Amino acid sequence: MVLKQSIKNLAAKNSVFNIIYRVLAGGKFFGLVLVNARRRSEYLTRLRYKDMHFQGPTFTARDRSPIVFDQCAKYLQLVAQPKLLSFGCSTGEEAFTLAEYMPNASITGVDINQWCVKQCIKKNKSENLHFYHRLSGEFDIDSGYDAIFCIAVFQRAENRFFKERITEGFTFQQFENEVAILDTKLKPGGLLIINHSDFSFADTEIAGQYSPLAFEGNKKRHNRPLFDRNNVRISETSEYYRVFVKNG
């Protein structure tokens, strides 16, 4: 780490060395992109869809929100076959986890990263799970969900480096537009789950149509910055409800 920082300091002071450093750093990045399919898919997705996508990294894990999943399963326990959406499903771990919590559920996973969708389809062995590209015709016409999960989707890592306001990339306007689309796909009485977001759902126009689901732990504090409707950084931490019920 000390050597790496020393090299960066030298590059900052010497213009010739700075050029060499940037070329070598860029070569390392593109080398990684060429040999790593996941990293390559992240780079190409961002290049192709630009501001149409949100979270760049495709990291995910199974059962990463057990309290939320358990409470949602309890809320939907009287629904014979709940219809669930894993929005921004990455390589499918969330969708497969939801199938464990709600074995009778019909689950759809969507992602804008085509490589991720292909990985989901390869791993899927259930007739109750389906995976589509975010911009596919199948997802465009789909609706009637009992719960929509958006966990670690509505964020951009680089937004955390903006000290005052977001000027480009993923903004509140994009967040609100996407949430409005999801609202049209959710049944009255259905659940909308948003966690790890750069913005507060409470600031959206449709928030008045929703109420927080009552359970201990629904409201959670995150050590990450929060931005308002004008993309201005208003707090170094964020605290918000994660699970909402769409009013009937």
C-alpha positions as CSV (number, residue, x, y, z in Angstrom):
1,M,0.0,0.0,0.0
2,V,2.9,2.4,0.8
3,L,4.6,1.6,-2.5
4,K,1.3,2.1,-4.4
5,Q,0.7,5.5,-2.8
6,S,4.3,6.6,-3.4
7,I,3.9,5.8,-7.1
8,K,0.6,7.8,-7.2
9,N,2.3,10.7,-5.5
10,L,5.2,10.6,-8.1
11,A,2.7,10.5,-10.9
12,A,0.9,13.5,-9.5
13,K,4.2,15.5,-9.5
14,N,5.7,14.4,-12.8
15,S,3.7,14.8,-16.0
16,V,5.8,12.2,-17.9
17,F,5.5,9.6,-15.2
18,N,1.8,10.4,-14.9
19,I,1.3,9.4,-18.5
20,I,3.2,6.2,-18.1
21,Y,1.3,5.4,-14.9
22,R,-2.1,6.0,-16.6
23,V,-1.2,3.7,-19.5
24,L,-0.1,0.9,-17.2
25,A,-3.1,1.3,-15.0
26,G,-5.4,1.3,-18.0
27,G,-3.7,-1.8,-19.4
28,K,-4.2,-3.7,-16.1
29,F,-7.9,-2.7,-16.2
30,F,-8.5,-3.8,-19.7
31,G,-6.4,-7.0,-19.1
32,L,-8.8,-7.9,-16.3
33,V,-11.8,-7.1,-18.4
34,L,-10.5,-9.4,-21.2
35,V,-10.0,-12.4,-19.0
36,N,-12.8,-12.1,-16.4
37,A,-16.3,-12.6,-17.9
38,R,-18.1,-11.0,-15.0
39,R,-16.0,-7.8,-15.1
40,R,-16.2,-7.7,-18.9
41,S,-20.0,-7.9,-18.7
42,E,-20.1,-5.0,-16.2
43,Y,-17.9,-2.8,-18.4
44,L,-19.8,-3.6,-21.6
45,T,-23.2,-3.2,-19.9
46,R,-22.3,0.3,-18.7
47,L,-20.8,1.2,-22.1
48,R,-24.0,0.0,-23.9
49,Y,-26.7,1.2,-21.6
50,K,-24.9,4.2,-20.0
51,D,-27.5,6.0,-17.8
52,M,-30.1,3.3,-18.3
53,H,-28.5,1.1,-15.7
54,F,-27.8,1.8,-12.0
55,Q,-25.5,-0.3,-9.9
56,G,-22.5,-1.3,-11.9
57,P,-20.9,-4.2,-9.9
58,T,-22.8,-7.4,-10.1
59,F,-21.8,-8.8,-6.7
60,T,-24.6,-10.6,-4.9
61,A,-25.1,-13.3,-2.2
62,R,-27.7,-15.6,-1.0
63,D,-29.9,-14.8,2.0
64,R,-28.4,-11.3,2.4
65,S,-31.5,-9.8,3.9
66,P,-33.0,-12.6,6.1
67,I,-35.1,-10.3,8.3
68,V,-36.7,-8.7,5.3
69,F,-37.2,-12.0,3.5
70,D,-38.8,-13.6,6.6
71,Q,-41.2,-10.7,7.2
72,C,-42.3,-10.7,3.5
73,A,-42.9,-14.4,3.6
74,K,-45.1,-14.0,6.7
75,Y,-47.0,-11.2,5.1
76,L,-47.7,-13.3,2.0
77,Q,-48.3,-16.6,3.8
78,L,-52.1,-16.6,2.9
79,V,-51.4,-16.0,-0.8
80,A,-51.5,-19.5,-2.5
81,Q,-48.8,-18.7,-5.1
82,P,-47.3,-15.2,-4.5
83,K,-45.8,-13.6,-7.6
84,L,-42.4,-12.1,-6.8
85,L,-40.0,-9.9,-8.7
86,S,-36.3,-9.8,-8.0
87,F,-35.4,-6.5,-9.7
88,G,-31.7,-6.3,-10.5
89,C,-31.3,-10.0,-9.9
90,S,-27.6,-10.2,-10.9
91,T,-26.7,-14.0,-11.0
92,G,-29.8,-15.1,-9.3
93,E,-28.9,-15.7,-5.7
94,E,-31.7,-13.5,-4.4
95,A,-34.3,-15.2,-6.5
96,F,-33.1,-18.7,-5.5
97,T,-33.2,-17.6,-1.9
98,L,-36.7,-16.3,-2.1
99,A,-37.8,-19.6,-3.5
100,E,-36.5,-21.2,-0.2
101,Y,-38.5,-18.8,1.9
102,M,-41.6,-19.1,-0.3
103,P,-41.6,-22.5,-2.1
104,N,-44.9,-21.9,-3.8
105,A,-44.0,-18.6,-5.2
106,S,-43.7,-17.7,-8.9
107,I,-40.5,-15.7,-9.2
108,T,-39.2,-13.5,-12.0
109,G,-35.7,-12.1,-12.0
110,V,-34.6,-9.3,-14.3
111,D,-31.3,-7.6,-14.9
112,I,-29.9,-5.2,-17.5
113,N,-26.7,-7.2,-17.6
114,Q,-27.2,-9.9,-20.3
115,W,-24.4,-12.1,-19.0
116,C,-26.0,-12.2,-15.6
117,V,-29.3,-13.2,-17.0
118,K,-27.6,-16.1,-18.9
119,Q,-26.0,-17.3,-15.7
120,C,-29.4,-17.3,-14.0
121,I,-31.0,-19.4,-16.8
122,K,-28.1,-21.8,-16.7
123,K,-28.4,-22.4,-12.9
124,N,-32.2,-22.5,-12.8
125,K,-33.8,-25.9,-12.4
126,S,-37.3,-24.7,-11.3
127,E,-40.4,-24.2,-13.5
128,N,-41.5,-21.5,-11.0
129,L,-38.5,-19.3,-11.7
130,H,-38.0,-17.2,-14.8
131,F,-35.3,-14.7,-15.8
132,Y,-35.5,-11.9,-18.4
133,H,-33.5,-9.0,-19.6
134,R,-34.7,-5.7,-18.1
135,L,-35.6,-4.3,-21.5
136,S,-37.2,-7.5,-22.8
137,G,-40.7,-7.6,-24.1
138,E,-41.6,-10.3,-21.6
139,F,-40.8,-8.0,-18.7
140,D,-42.4,-5.0,-20.3
141,I,-45.8,-6.6,-20.4
142,D,-45.5,-8.4,-17.1
143,S,-47.4,-7.2,-14.0
144,G,-49.5,-8.3,-11.0
145,Y,-46.7,-8.8,-8.6
146,D,-47.3,-9.4,-4.9
147,A,-43.8,-8.2,-4.0
148,I,-41.0,-6.4,-5.7
149,F,-37.5,-6.7,-4.3
150,C,-35.0,-3.9,-5.2
151,I,-32.0,-4.6,-2.9
152,A,-28.7,-2.9,-3.6
153,V,-29.9,-1.8,-7.0
154,F,-30.7,1.9,-6.8
155,Q,-27.2,3.1,-6.2
156,R,-23.9,4.1,-7.9
157,A,-20.7,3.6,-6.0
158,E,-19.2,6.8,-7.5
159,N,-22.1,8.8,-6.1
160,R,-20.5,8.5,-2.7
161,F,-17.6,10.6,-3.9
162,F,-19.7,13.6,-4.8
163,K,-19.3,16.0,-1.9
164,E,-22.1,18.4,-2.8
165,R,-24.3,17.1,-5.5
166,I,-24.7,14.5,-8.3
167,T,-24.2,16.1,-11.7
168,E,-24.4,13.1,-14.0
169,G,-24.9,9.3,-13.9
170,F,-27.6,7.9,-11.7
171,T,-29.8,10.7,-10.4
172,F,-33.0,11.1,-8.4
173,Q,-35.0,11.6,-11.6
174,Q,-33.9,8.2,-12.9
175,F,-34.7,6.6,-9.5
176,E,-38.2,8.1,-9.4
177,N,-38.9,7.1,-13.0
178,E,-37.9,3.5,-12.4
179,V,-39.9,3.3,-9.2
180,A,-42.9,4.6,-11.0
181,I,-42.7,1.8,-13.5
182,L,-42.4,-0.8,-10.8
183,D,-45.4,0.7,-9.1
184,T,-47.5,-0.1,-12.2
185,K,-46.5,-3.7,-11.9
186,L,-47.3,-4.1,-8.2
187,K,-50.8,-5.2,-6.9
188,P,-52.6,-3.1,-4.3
189,G,-51.6,-4.6,-1.0
190,G,-48.3,-5.7,-2.5
191,L,-44.9,-5.1,-1.0
192,L,-42.2,-2.8,-2.4
193,I,-38.8,-3.5,-0.9
194,I,-36.0,-0.9,-1.5
195,N,-32.7,-1.2,0.4
196,H,-29.2,0.3,0.0
197,S,-30.3,3.2,-2.1
198,D,-28.7,6.6,-2.9
199,F,-32.2,8.2,-2.4
200,S,-35.2,7.9,-0.1
201,F,-38.4,6.4,-1.5
202,A,-40.2,8.8,0.8
203,D,-39.2,11.7,-1.5
204,T,-40.9,10.2,-4.6
205,E,-44.3,11.3,-5.9
206,I,-45.8,7.9,-5.4
207,A,-44.7,7.5,-1.8
208,G,-48.0,8.7,-0.5
209,Q,-49.6,5.6,-1.9
210,Y,-47.5,3.4,0.4
211,S,-47.2,2.7,4.1
212,P,-44.2,1.1,5.9
213,L,-44.8,-2.6,6.8
214,A,-44.9,-2.8,10.6
215,F,-42.1,-5.0,12.0
216,E,-39.1,-4.5,14.2
217,G,-36.0,-3.7,12.1
218,N,-37.9,-2.3,9.1
219,K,-36.2,1.1,9.6
220,K,-32.5,0.8,9.3
221,R,-29.5,3.2,9.4
222,H,-26.8,2.9,6.8
223,N,-23.3,4.4,6.8
224,R,-23.6,5.9,3.4
225,P,-24.5,9.4,2.0
226,L,-28.1,10.3,1.1
227,F,-29.2,12.6,-1.7
228,D,-32.4,14.6,-2.1
229,R,-34.8,15.2,-5.0
230,N,-32.3,17.8,-6.4
231,N,-29.4,15.4,-6.2
232,V,-27.9,17.4,-3.3
233,R,-26.0,15.5,-0.7
234,I,-27.9,16.1,2.5
235,S,-26.5,13.6,4.9
236,E,-23.4,11.4,5.5
237,T,-25.7,8.6,6.8
238,S,-29.1,7.4,5.7
239,E,-32.0,6.0,7.7
240,Y,-35.2,4.7,6.0
241,Y,-37.9,2.1,5.9
242,R,-37.1,-0.8,3.6
243,V,-40.4,-2.5,3.1
244,F,-43.6,-0.7,2.1
245,V,-47.2,-1.9,1.5
246,K,-49.0,-0.4,-1.5
247,N,-52.3,0.9,-0.2
248,G,-55.4,-0.8,-1.6
